[in-house]
Structures are given as structure tokens and as C-alpha cells.
Amino acid sequence: MSEDEQELAREMIVSSDNDATYTLWDSVGTENIQEFLDRAGMEDTILDEAGLMGLTQVTARDQATLLELLTGEDNSVLNAEERAYILSLMRNVQEDQRWGAPAGAPSGAAVQVKNGWLQRSERVKDPWDSGDWKVNSMGAFTGRAYDYGLVVLTENNRVPEGESPGVGWDYGMETIERVAKAVHRDLYPDRAPAAAGSPGRR
């Protein structure tokens, strides 16, 4: 990758910068992105026909497949250097975006996270789509005998009439964190979680 591409990748992952993401998206092209999805075995991930990155359809299973690819030793899709580079970006996601899957993680685990969120529509056009938020979180937990991933995808996080749009977003984040805490606690009931509040909130 060129220095410019590396800076765009950093902004895309670390800061969730949509402009940087679309610059890379357009540069790589959907044909190459689809080729990667095919090689990675992400069969249920569907790119938006109009080319809108944010409307890509994903499943938790495919996101988990991606995490296994990043943390495993299979070099057929990404080599060790490429995997380490991606994980380093996820490990350095800015503090206010480290919510979601990391909540309740064991204090000794190295946490790699990437979150996504989208308010699907701003007007009530359909009873199943009334300005709701899609809020997603994926995390890989490694180091000190840890080697597992967690993916939680949510939708229909509604914004009650007259409320701030952030209410739906917050509800999605809180839902994910309740799930994450339960999973981490079930996996490692005798290990202390990271300090409360360490995953940053907006």
C-alpha cells in the first residue's frame, strides 16, 4: 500500500471516516471486493447494487468468518503481515468508538474492535423502518491464551417520536454491550473484566 492508502486505511478503521472509506472503496472497486469476499468464504455478504458501501448486507456468521481469517494462521487469503496490519488498526480504534463488543472483556485480553452504525431512514415510510438505527459491533480478543471473536448485529433500534436521533443509537449500543458482557462473563467467569467505562462512549 502507498503512504496515502495507508493513511486512508487508518482513517477508515481508527476513526470510521466515511470519506476515507469511500475513497478506498472506489479505488479498489466492487469487483475486487467481491473477489475477496468469495476467497474469504463470506457467502452471505451482499454488496449494494448501487455501490453504496453502507448498504452492504452482512451476517454475524460472515463477520465471524472474517475475524477467524484475521486471527488465524491461514495464509491463503491474507498473509501474516497483512493480518497483523489490519488487527493493529482495529486495536487502535479511537477511544470514543471502543464501545460494543469490548464491554466486559477480560482485562488481560488484547482487544481489536470495529463498529458500524447507520440510521436507515429519517422519515416513517414503512412500519418496519421508522427511522431506526442499525448498530453493529465486532471484536477479536487475543493474547494471554485468549483467542475468540464476538459479533453482534442489531436493527430496529427505534427513535421515539419527539426524541433525539441519538436515542436509537444509544439503545443499539447498550443492547450490544449487555450481550457482550454476558458472553465474556460466561466464557471467563473467574477473570476480572476491564475497568468499567474503559470502552469510550460518544
N, C-alpha and C positions, 0 to 999 in steps of 0.2 A: 504494500500500500504506500502511496505517496504521503508526504507530510500533510498535505491538505486533506487527503482521505482519512488519515488517522485523526486529525482534529475534528472532522465531521463525525467520525465514529464515536469519539469521546463525547461530543455534544449530544449525539443521539442517545447514547446509553446513560451517561453520567447525569445529563441534565434534561433528558426527554425533550430535546429540541426538535420540534416538528419540521422546521425549515431544513435543518441539517439532515434529518431523516429522509425527507423528500428529495433532497439533492442527491443523496446516495441511492435512493430508490430508483430515481430516473437514470442515474449513471449506470447502475448495474443492469436495470431492465427486468421486466417481469418474466421474460423467458429464462433468464439465468436464475432468478429467484425460484421459479417453478422447478428448474433442474435441481437446485439444492434441496428443495422440499422432497422431490422424488428420491434423491440419493439418500436423504436422511430418513426416509420411511414415514414422512409426515403426510399420510394419505388423506387425512380428513381436513387439512388446511386448504381453504379455497380463497384464491386471490379475487379481489373485486374486479368485475369485468370492465369497469370504467377506470381502473388503475388507481383507485383511492386506497392508500396504504391502511388508513384507519378503519376501513370497512372489510378488511380481511377477516374471514370466518375461521376461527380456531377452535380446537377442543382441548380439554385438560390433558387427555391422553397424548395428543401430539406435542403439547408443551412439555410434558414429562419425558417424551422421547427425545426432545431437544436437550433437556437437562442431562439425560443419560449420555447423550452424544458428547456434551461439553465436559462432563466429569469422568468419562470412561477412558479407555485406552485404545479404542478402535480408530485407526488412522485412515480408514477408507474414505471418509468424507472430509474430516479436518485433521490436520496433523497436530502433534503435541504443542508446538509453538502457537498455532492458531487458536487452539482451545484455551491455552493459558492466557493469551491476549484478551480473548472475549471475557473470560472469568475475571481478569483483573479489572476490566471496565465495570462489570457488574458488582465487583467488590467495592468499588469506589463511587457508587451512585451517591449523589449529594444527599446530605443528611435529611432534608425535608421530604425526600422520596423513599426513605428506607422503612416505610410502613408495610403492613400486609403480612406476607409470608414469614418475615423475620420475627414477628411478635411471639415472645415466649421461647425463642430458640435457646439451646444450651449456651451458657456463657463462653464455653471453650471452642465453639464451632466458628469456622470461617464462613461468613455469610455473603453470598452472591445473590443479588436481587434485581428484578426488573418488573416494574409495574406499568399498567396501562389503564386509561380511563377515557370515556367518551360519553358526552350527553347526546343520546341518539337523535332526539328531535326537541325543538323548543316549543312546538305547538301540539295540542291534542289533535291527532289525525286518526288515531285508531285506539280502541280501548286497551290494547296491549302495548301501546307505545305512547305514553303520555308524558313526554319529556323525561323519560327515565334515563338513568346512568348505567353504562356497562363499566364495571370496575374489576380489574383483574390483577393478580399478583403471582409471580413465580419466584422460587428461591432454591438455590443449591447450597447445601450445608456440608462442609468438608473439613478436613484436618482433625488431628487428635482422635482418630478412629471414627469420625463422622463421615458418612457417605450416603446422603439421601437427598431427595428433592421433594418439593411441595408446590402444587399448583392449585389455585382456587380462582375460578371464574364466576362472576356474578352478573346478573342483569335485572332489569325491572326495579332498580333502586329509585323509587319514585320521589318526586318533589311535590309535596302537598301544595295545594293552591294557596298563593299568597306568601309562600316560604321562599327563602333564598335558594338558588340552584345548588349551593354547596351542601344543602341538607341531604340530597340524594347521594352525592359523592361521599359524604361522611358516613352515611349509613352503609354504603358498599364497603368502605374501608373497615369499619367496625365489624361488619359481618365476617370479612376475611380474617381479621385478627382474632375473632372468637374461635373460628375454625382452626387457625394456625396454633393458637395456644393449646387447644385440646389435643391436636396431633403431636406437638412437641412433648407435651406432658405425658401422653400415653406411651410415646417411644422411649422417653428418658425420665421416668417418674422420680428417680433419685438424684437427678442432676439439676443444679441451680440454673434457672433461666438468666438471660442477660438482664441487666438492670432495667427496671421498669421505666418506660418512656424513652429508652435509647433509640428505637426506631423513630426518626423525626416525623412530625406531622406538619401539615401546611399551616 
